[in-house]
Amino acid sequence: MSNNEELAIEVQNLSFNYGGPPILKDVNLKLHKGTRCLLVGANGAGKSTLLTILAGKRMVRDKVLIFGRDSFKNPPPGITYLGTEWANNPIVRGDVQVSTLLSNMNGDKYPERVNELIQIMDINPNWRMHQVSDGQRRRVQLVLGLIEPWILLLMDEVTVDLDVLVRSDLLEFLKKETERRNATIVYATHIFDGLGDWPTHVTHIKRGSIVALHDFNTNFTELDDMISQLRQLNDAQTINSNLIRSQSRRNMDSPLLKVVEKWLREDLREIRLLQAEERKKSEHERDKILLNEEKPTTKWDILSDNMDKHGDKYYNYWNR
């Protein structure tokens, strides 16, 4: 089997916009089957747009292949996309029982899988959707979305409403799915607690472009350096018992969280610099208008600026 046949995702030179400034710019991404990839970036970096394109929800002209097939025109079966918009759907806020939704989503076809997911997500099939909380509604969404086995799972911030235990059990279930079935996951999140040993890769997207793709097993030297730094800090804390508790707790943050935090702070700094430049440019343009520097030149302006050349016919009348 060739290397390309092992690819779950292949994106080349992808650019995309909604009719205005580009949302994605020259995106290149290759992920192999069995990958668990975190998609990291600031708000507005393009994460959600990229996930919807991978899910085949938007047509693009550039090369976007899922298991060797065009994501929009000829997508393979087994692609599951879970986004935040589902929980706001008026249908799932109506007076409908969870068991009815499970049945409608082919739950009867995968009874063992449904039972496992119900246990993991701690939901009750007798719940009525108009009576549950947003967090419970999110858990129902996840169960419904994961009933049928998938080969590619795309998750966009869908675990934000989960408590720590449910989220941990879900991530363990998803990890086993990728290992058992060689399935692939791309997971956009801002929550990194408990993710230290979960991903195989992390992708950093900044202002619409992928700036880094790290493999946790081969080339993530930045993470290795952070692990060494935190170990040194923890060793120092063990020796010096006078350090205050807040410092100790802060230094116990996961290495992955610290690395991502560093990336996002750098991204935010760049965004603020660009915004400052844009404000300065706008203010300059506004000042030019206020000073009439942009006022259209009239024929009278031309005559006034060069009076010696054109003269004034009334003033020169007696000198003829």
C-alpha positions in Angstrom: 0.0 0.0 0.0 1.4 3.4 -1.0 1.8 6.3 1.4 -1.1 8.2 -0.2 -3.4 5.2 0.3 -2.7 5.5 4.0 -3.8 9.2 4.1 -7.1 10.0 5.8 -6.9 13.7 4.9 -5.0 15.4 2.1 -5.4 19.2 1.6 -3.3 21.1 -0.8 -3.1 24.9 -1.2 -6.7 25.4 0.1 -7.9 29.0 0.2 -11.5 30.0 1.1 -13.6 33.1 1.8 -17.2 34.1 2.2 -16.9 36.9 -0.4 -14.7 39.1 1.7 -11.2 38.7 3.3 -9.8 35.2 3.1 -10.8 32.9 6.0 -8.3 30.2 4.9 -5.1 30.9 3.0 -2.9 28.3 1.3 -3.7 25.5 3.8 -1.8 22.3 3.4 -2.5 19.3 5.7 -1.8 15.6 5.5 -3.0 13.2 8.2 -2.7 9.4 8.1 -5.3 6.9 9.1 -5.6 6.3 12.9 -4.5 9.9 13.7 -5.9 11.8 16.7 -5.2 15.4 15.8 -5.9 18.4 17.9 -6.7 21.6 15.9 -5.4 24.6 17.8 -5.9 28.3 17.1 -7.3 31.5 18.4 -11.0 32.5 17.8 -11.4 33.4 14.2 -8.3 31.5 13.1 -10.3 29.3 10.6 -10.8 26.1 12.6 -14.5 25.8 12.1 -14.4 26.6 8.4 -11.7 24.0 7.8 -13.7 21.4 9.7 -16.8 22.1 7.6 -14.9 21.9 4.4 -13.3 18.5 5.5 -16.9 17.4 6.3 -18.0 18.1 2.7 -20.3 20.9 3.7 -18.7 23.5 1.5 -17.6 23.2 -2.1 -14.1 24.4 -2.9 -12.0 24.4 -6.0 -8.8 23.3 -4.3 -7.7 19.8 -3.5 -9.4 18.4 -0.4 -9.4 14.6 -0.3 -10.8 12.4 2.4 -9.5 8.8 2.0 -8.5 9.7 -1.5 -12.0 11.1 -2.5 -13.2 14.6 -3.0 -14.7 15.8 0.3 -17.7 17.6 -1.4 -18.3 15.8 -4.8 -17.5 12.2 -3.8 -17.2 11.8 0.0 -16.6 8.4 1.4 -19.2 7.0 3.8 -18.4 7.2 7.4 -17.6 10.9 7.9 -19.2 12.3 11.1 -19.2 16.0 11.9 -20.2 17.2 15.3 -20.5 21.0 15.7 -22.0 23.3 18.3 -25.0 24.3 16.2 -26.9 21.1 16.7 -27.9 21.8 20.3 -29.6 25.0 19.1 -31.8 23.1 16.6 -35.5 23.8 17.5 -36.3 20.1 16.7 -34.1 18.8 19.4 -35.5 21.3 21.9 -39.0 20.0 21.3 -41.1 17.5 23.3 -39.4 14.4 22.0 -38.0 11.4 24.0 -34.4 10.5 23.8 -35.3 6.9 23.0 -37.2 8.1 19.9 -34.1 10.0 18.7 -31.9 6.9 19.3 -34.2 4.8 17.3 -34.3 7.3 14.4 -30.5 7.3 14.3 -30.3 3.5 13.8 -29.7 2.8 17.4 -31.5 -0.6 17.1 -28.8 -1.6 14.6 -26.0 -1.1 17.1 -27.5 -2.0 20.5 -24.1 -2.8 22.2 -22.6 0.4 21.0 -25.6 2.5 22.1 -25.6 0.9 25.5 -21.9 1.7 25.9 -22.4 5.3 24.8 -25.3 5.8 27.1 -23.2 4.6 30.0 -20.3 6.8 29.1 -22.3 9.9 28.5 -24.6 9.2 31.5 -27.9 9.9 29.7 -31.4 8.5 30.3 -33.4 7.3 27.2 -36.5 8.4 29.0 -35.5 12.1 29.1 -37.6 14.5 27.1 -35.5 17.0 25.2 -37.5 20.1 26.1 -36.9 19.4 29.8 -33.1 18.8 29.8 -30.2 21.2 30.4 -27.9 22.4 27.7 -25.2 20.1 29.0 -27.5 17.1 28.9 -28.6 18.0 25.4 -25.0 18.1 24.4 -24.4 14.6 25.7 -27.4 13.3 23.8 -26.0 14.9 20.7 -22.7 13.1 21.1 -24.4 9.8 21.6 -26.6 10.2 18.5 -23.6 11.4 16.5 -21.4 8.4 17.5 -23.9 5.6 17.1 -22.8 4.6 13.7 -19.2 3.6 13.4 -17.2 6.3 11.6 -13.9 6.4 9.8 -13.4 10.1 10.2 -14.7 12.1 13.2 -14.6 15.9 13.1 -15.4 17.6 16.4 -15.7 21.4 16.8 -15.8 22.5 20.4 -18.5 19.9 21.3 -17.1 18.9 24.7 -17.3 22.4 26.4 -20.5 21.5 28.3 -19.2 18.2 29.6 -18.1 17.6 33.2 -14.6 16.3 33.8 -15.6 12.6 34.3 -17.9 12.4 31.2 -15.3 14.1 29.1 -12.5 11.9 30.3 -14.6 8.7 29.6 -15.6 10.0 26.1 -12.0 10.7 25.2 -10.9 7.2 26.3 -13.7 5.7 24.2 -12.7 7.7 21.1 -9.0 6.8 21.6 -10.0 3.1 21.6 -12.1 3.6 18.5 -9.0 4.9 16.6 -6.9 2.1 17.8 -9.4 -0.7 17.2 -10.6 0.4 13.8 -7.8 2.6 12.6 -10.3 5.5 12.5 -9.2 9.2 12.4 -10.2 12.2 14.6 -9.7 15.9 14.1 -10.7 17.7 17.3 -10.9 21.5 17.7 -10.9 22.5 21.3 -9.8 25.2 23.8 -9.9 22.7 26.7 -6.6 20.8 27.2 -7.1 19.2 30.6 -6.4 15.5 30.4 -5.2 15.6 26.9 -1.5 15.0 27.5 -1.4 11.4 26.2 -4.5 11.5 24.0 -3.5 13.1 20.7 -1.0 11.7 18.2 -0.7 15.1 16.4 -1.4 18.8 17.0 -2.0 21.3 14.2 -1.6 25.0 14.8 -3.7 27.3 12.6 -3.1 31.0 12.7 -5.0 33.7 10.7 -6.3 31.1 8.2 -3.0 29.3 7.6 -1.5 26.2 9.2 1.8 27.2 10.6 2.8 23.9 12.3 1.9 20.2 12.4 3.6 18.3 15.2 3.8 14.5 15.7 3.9 13.7 19.4 6.1 10.7 18.7 8.8 12.2 16.5 9.3 15.9 16.1 7.6 17.8 18.9 10.8 19.3 20.5 8.9 22.2 21.9 6.8 19.9 24.0 9.9 18.0 25.1 11.5 21.2 26.2 8.4 22.3 28.1 8.3 18.9 29.9 12.0 19.4 31.0 11.3 22.9 32.2 8.3 21.8 34.3 10.2 18.9 35.8 13.0 21.3 36.9 10.4 23.5 38.5 8.7 20.6 40.3 12.1 19.4 41.5 12.9 22.9 42.8 9.5 23.0 44.6 10.3 19.7 46.3 13.5 21.2 47.7 12.1 24.6 48.6 9.1 24.0 50.8 8.5 27.7 51.3 7.0 28.3 47.8 3.4 29.4 48.0 0.7 27.1 47.0 -0.5 29.2 44.1 2.9 28.9 42.4 2.9 25.2 42.9 -0.5 24.7 41.4 0.4 26.9 38.4 3.5 24.9 37.7 1.6 21.7 37.7 -0.2 22.7 34.4 0.2 20.1 31.7 3.1 20.6 29.3 0.7 20.6 26.3 -1.4 23.3 27.9 1.7 25.4 28.5 2.9 25.0 24.9 -0.5 25.9 23.4 -0.9 28.8 25.8 2.5 30.2 24.5 1.3 29.8 20.9 -2.0 31.6 21.5 -0.4 34.4 23.4 2.0 35.0 20.5 -1.0 34.8 18.0 -2.9 37.3 20.1 0.1 39.7 20.2 0.4 39.6 16.4 -3.4 40.1 16.0 -3.2 43.2 18.3 -0.3 44.6 16.3 -2.2 44.2 13.1 -5.3 45.8 14.6 -3.2 48.7 15.8 -1.8 49.2 12.3 -5.3 49.1 10.8 -6.5 51.6 13.3 -3.6 53.9 12.6 -4.2 53.6 8.9 -7.9 54.4 9.4 -7.1 57.4 11.5 -4.7 58.7 8.9 -7.3 58.3 6.2 -9.8 60.1 8.4 -7.4 63.0 9.1 -6.7 63.4 5.4 -10.5 63.7 4.8 -10.9 66.2 7.6 -8.0 68.3 6.2 -9.6 68.2 2.7 -6.6 66.5 1.3 -8.9 64.2 -0.5 -11.1 67.0 -1.9 -11.4 66.7 -5.7 -9.4 69.2 -7.6 -11.5 71.8 -9.5 -10.7 73.9 -12.5 -10.6 77.0 -10.2 -8.0 75.2 -8.0 -5.8 74.8 -11.1 -6.2 78.4 -12.1 -5.5 79.7 -8.6 -2.4 77.6 -8.3 -0.9 79.0 -11.4 -2.3 82.5 -11.6 0.9 83.9 -13.2 0.5 81.6 -16.1 -3.2 82.1 -16.7 -3.7 85.6 -15.4 -7.0 87.3 -14.6 -8.8 88.8 -17.6 -10.5 91.5 -15.5 -7.2 92.5 -13.8 -5.3 92.5 -17.0 -8.1 94.3 -19.0 -6.5 97.9 -18.8 -3.1 96.6 -19.7 -4.1 95.4 -23.1 
